[in-house]
Amino acid sequence: METILGLVRETGNARVRDIAERLGVAKSSVTVALRSLAKRELVNYEPYQLISLTDEGQRAAERIRGRHTGLSRFLQDVLDVDEEIAEASACRIEHAVPDGLVRRLSCFGEFMAGSDVASRRLPEAFQEYCADQRRTGKCEGCKVAAMPASQSETQGEDETMNGTLADVAPGEKARIVRVGQAAAANKRLVEMGLSRGSTVTVVRVAPLGDPVEIEVRGYKLSLRKAEATAVEVEKIR
């Protein structure tokens, strides 16, 4: 959805081939993902037609893009990280940390930019600022960050065991803990739905272990064994 949003803003339209090229995936993988998103009424998709976001999809894509932009700006403006490294790192971080933390980092960057307090007082001043925001209920990031862990999306899951996706047998389920690829490959896997917290079912494994066919977020994907090995998971008993 973030990619569709970017393409429409840049060129005025989005096609399957453009999405596939930007994400570095096969057009067939994009088609499967679009069908799933269409069922959830997040995109308007018909074969061989231009693709657009629904109103709900537009809002979701803008939230996703906002997370990415906020993280990238924090890394660049606060930590003085190179832009290219910041962009690649933001792609990895945004799928591995809670939404509230992303918002707080972005908020801290904005607070620093507009603050004239001494640097050694910044932490204390930011805490005072956040306390005021919580009292007035103005900051959505503070609300999300304050949510108890019991409200996380993994609450109530069965007891788990750690490993990699390559260790999961056909028919077994696992929850993704981390996607440990190089930046470009990591982004491709994450955009395919392999993000932290997602539940994956292994459908089939080829005789020599390559490829591994999985189901995630309602659609099926084929991964090379090296890719599956890089995805750390918790097996769900």
VENCORKA-V93396 format. One record per helix or strand of 2 or more residues. SS is the DSSP state (hx for helix, st for strand). FROM is the first residue (numbers start at 1). TO is the last residue. If there is no record, write none. Layout:
ss=[SS & SS]
from=[FROM & FROM]
to=[TO & TO]
//
This chain:
ss=[hx & hx & hx & st & st & hx & hx & hx & hx & hx & hx & st & hx & st & hx & st & st & st & hx & st]
from=[2 & 16 & 27 & 43 & 52 & 55 & 83 & 99 & 119 & 140 & 149 & 160 & 165 & 173 & 183 & 199 & 212 & 219 & 225 & 231]
to=[11 & 23 & 39 & 44 & 53 & 78 & 93 & 114 & 136 & 145 & 151 & 164 & 167 & 179 & 191 & 205 & 216 & 223 & 229 & 236]
//
